[in-house]
Amino acid sequence: DDRGPMVVVYRLQGLDGEATEEIVEAIDEEAAEETDPEAEFALSAVVGEEGGLELLLRLLEVAGMPRAGQPGECIVLLLKLLHACCRIRANRRRVLALGGTARLLRVAPQALAVAAAALGENAALAAQRLLETTEALLEEEMVAQAEAAAVDGEGESAMQVDGGGDQDEWRGFLLSLLQELEALRQRSEAEPA
């Protein structure tokens, strides 16, 4: 970067005359430049390149299984890392190639139950990250299918979730996930603020 260090200029108001510059009390967050996730999370490509995404998915599958101990905090951290990694397209494509959408949906109900038991209302953040990651993967899968259809010249109108399985199985996974999210919402409302 050839810009060098940032120069900060300030002037004290009231000394040797009044300052004519406008006083900035706070910086408007909305006016700030939005950073491109591809640039902001570019370093997370290393996780995908070195096989870390497969490891994350395996750890989530193991951490979501009922056993002694408190894996809830571990699940939250794993979801946070996976969420950050899936902010870039290359990693989303890698996760899709590993059957990541199906794997996440399979472990979601149990993982959320474990996180809720260990973390209480903080488990809502884990649920949010899980849903955002799954949504990003499903959107990426639709883009990939559209690109493949454009290349092949023949597209399917129905989207198929990666990993196979019949629709009744997926319906069961989604219903179980929704039930767990509803239970989490009810627990968070029942807890005193």
C-alpha positions in Angstrom: 0.0 0.0 0.0 1.6 3.2 -1.1 -0.7 5.5 0.8 1.4 5.4 4.0 0.1 6.1 7.5 -3.1 8.0 7.9 -2.8 11.7 8.6 -5.1 13.0 11.3 -5.7 16.7 11.4 -7.5 18.3 14.3 -8.0 21.8 15.6 -9.0 22.9 19.1 -12.0 25.1 19.1 -11.7 28.4 21.0 -7.9 28.9 20.9 -6.7 31.8 18.8 -10.1 32.4 17.3 -13.0 30.1 16.4 -12.5 27.0 14.2 -14.5 27.2 11.0 -14.5 23.4 10.3 -17.7 21.5 11.1 -17.4 19.5 14.3 -17.9 15.7 13.8 -19.4 14.1 16.8 -19.9 10.6 15.4 -19.4 8.9 12.1 -22.6 7.8 10.4 -22.4 4.0 10.2 -24.7 3.8 7.2 -22.6 6.2 5.2 -19.5 4.0 5.8 -18.4 2.0 2.8 -19.8 -1.5 2.8 -16.9 -4.0 2.3 -17.2 -6.8 -0.2 -17.4 -10.1 1.7 -15.2 -11.7 -0.9 -12.5 -9.3 0.0 -13.2 -9.1 3.7 -13.2 -12.9 4.2 -10.7 -13.8 1.5 -8.3 -15.3 4.0 -10.9 -17.9 4.9 -10.2 -19.5 1.5 -7.2 -21.2 3.1 -9.6 -23.2 5.3 -11.2 -24.6 2.2 -8.0 -25.1 0.3 -6.4 -27.1 3.1 -9.4 -29.4 3.8 -10.7 -27.5 6.8 -14.3 -27.3 5.6 -14.6 -31.1 5.7 -13.1 -31.1 9.2 -15.6 -28.4 10.3 -18.5 -30.4 9.0 -17.3 -33.6 10.7 -16.8 -31.7 14.0 -20.3 -30.3 13.8 -21.7 -33.8 13.2 -19.8 -35.1 16.2 -20.4 -32.1 18.4 -24.2 -32.4 17.8 -24.4 -35.9 19.1 -25.6 -36.3 22.7 -22.9 -37.3 25.1 -21.4 -36.2 28.4 -19.7 -32.9 28.6 -20.8 -29.5 27.3 -20.2 -29.2 23.5 -22.6 -26.3 23.2 -19.9 -23.6 23.2 -18.0 -25.7 20.7 -21.0 -25.8 18.4 -21.3 -22.1 18.5 -17.7 -21.6 17.6 -17.8 -24.1 14.8 -20.9 -22.5 13.4 -19.2 -19.1 13.6 -16.2 -20.3 11.7 -18.2 -22.1 9.1 -20.4 -19.0 8.7 -17.3 -16.8 8.1 -15.8 -19.4 5.7 -19.1 -19.5 3.7 -19.0 -15.8 3.1 -16.9 -16.4 0.0 -18.0 -18.2 -3.1 -15.1 -20.6 -3.4 -15.8 -22.0 0.1 -19.5 -22.2 -0.5 -18.8 -24.3 -3.6 -16.5 -26.5 -1.7 -19.0 -27.0 1.1 -21.7 -27.9 -1.6 -19.3 -30.4 -3.1 -19.0 -32.0 0.3 -22.8 -32.3 0.6 -22.7 -29.6 3.2 -26.3 -28.4 3.0 -27.6 -31.9 3.7 -25.1 -32.5 6.4 -25.9 -29.2 8.1 -29.7 -29.9 8.0 -29.1 -33.4 9.4 -27.3 -32.1 12.5 -29.2 -28.9 12.9 -31.9 -30.1 15.3 -29.6 -31.9 17.7 -26.9 -29.3 17.4 -29.3 -26.5 18.3 -30.7 -28.6 21.2 -27.2 -29.1 22.6 -26.4 -25.4 22.1 -29.6 -24.4 23.8 -29.0 -26.7 26.8 -25.5 -25.3 27.3 -26.0 -21.7 26.4 -29.6 -20.7 27.0 -30.6 -17.6 25.2 -27.1 -17.3 23.6 -28.0 -20.3 21.5 -30.2 -18.0 19.3 -26.9 -16.7 17.8 -26.0 -20.3 16.9 -29.4 -20.8 15.3 -29.0 -17.5 13.3 -25.6 -18.5 12.0 -26.8 -21.9 11.1 -29.7 -20.5 9.2 -27.7 -17.8 7.4 -25.1 -20.4 6.4 -27.7 -22.8 5.1 -29.4 -20.0 3.2 -26.1 -18.9 1.6 -25.5 -22.5 0.6 -28.9 -23.0 -0.9 -28.6 -19.7 -2.8 -25.2 -20.8 -4.1 -26.6 -24.1 -5.1 -29.4 -22.4 -7.1 -26.7 -20.2 -8.8 -24.6 -23.3 -9.6 -27.6 -25.1 -11.0 -28.6 -22.1 -13.1 -25.0 -21.9 -14.5 -25.0 -25.6 -15.2 -28.4 -25.4 -17.0 -27.1 -22.5 -19.1 -24.0 -24.5 -20.1 -26.0 -27.7 -20.7 -29.0 -26.0 -22.3 -31.3 -28.0 -20.2 -32.3 -27.0 -16.7 -34.5 -28.6 -14.1 -37.2 -26.5 -12.7 -37.1 -28.1 -9.2 -34.1 -27.5 -7.0 -32.6 -30.6 -5.4 -30.8 -30.3 -2.1 -27.4 -31.8 -2.4 -26.8 -35.1 -0.7 -29.8 -37.0 -2.1 -32.5 -38.4 0.1 -36.2 -38.5 -0.6 -38.5 -35.6 0.0 -40.1 -37.2 3.1 -36.7 -37.4 4.7 -36.0 -33.8 4.0 -39.4 -32.8 5.2 -38.7 -34.6 8.5 -35.4 -32.8 8.9 -36.9 -29.4 8.2 -39.8 -30.0 10.6 -37.5 -31.1 13.3 -35.3 -28.0 12.7 -38.4 -25.8 12.9 -39.6 -27.5 16.1 -36.2 -26.9 17.7 -36.1 -23.3 16.6 -39.6 -22.8 18.1 -38.6 -24.4 21.4 -35.5 -22.1 21.5 -37.7 -19.1 20.8 -40.2 -20.1 23.6 -37.3 -20.7 26.1 -35.8 -17.2 25.3 -39.2 -15.6 25.8 -39.8 -17.4 29.1 -36.5 -16.3 30.6 -36.6 -13.0 32.5 -34.8 -10.1 30.8 
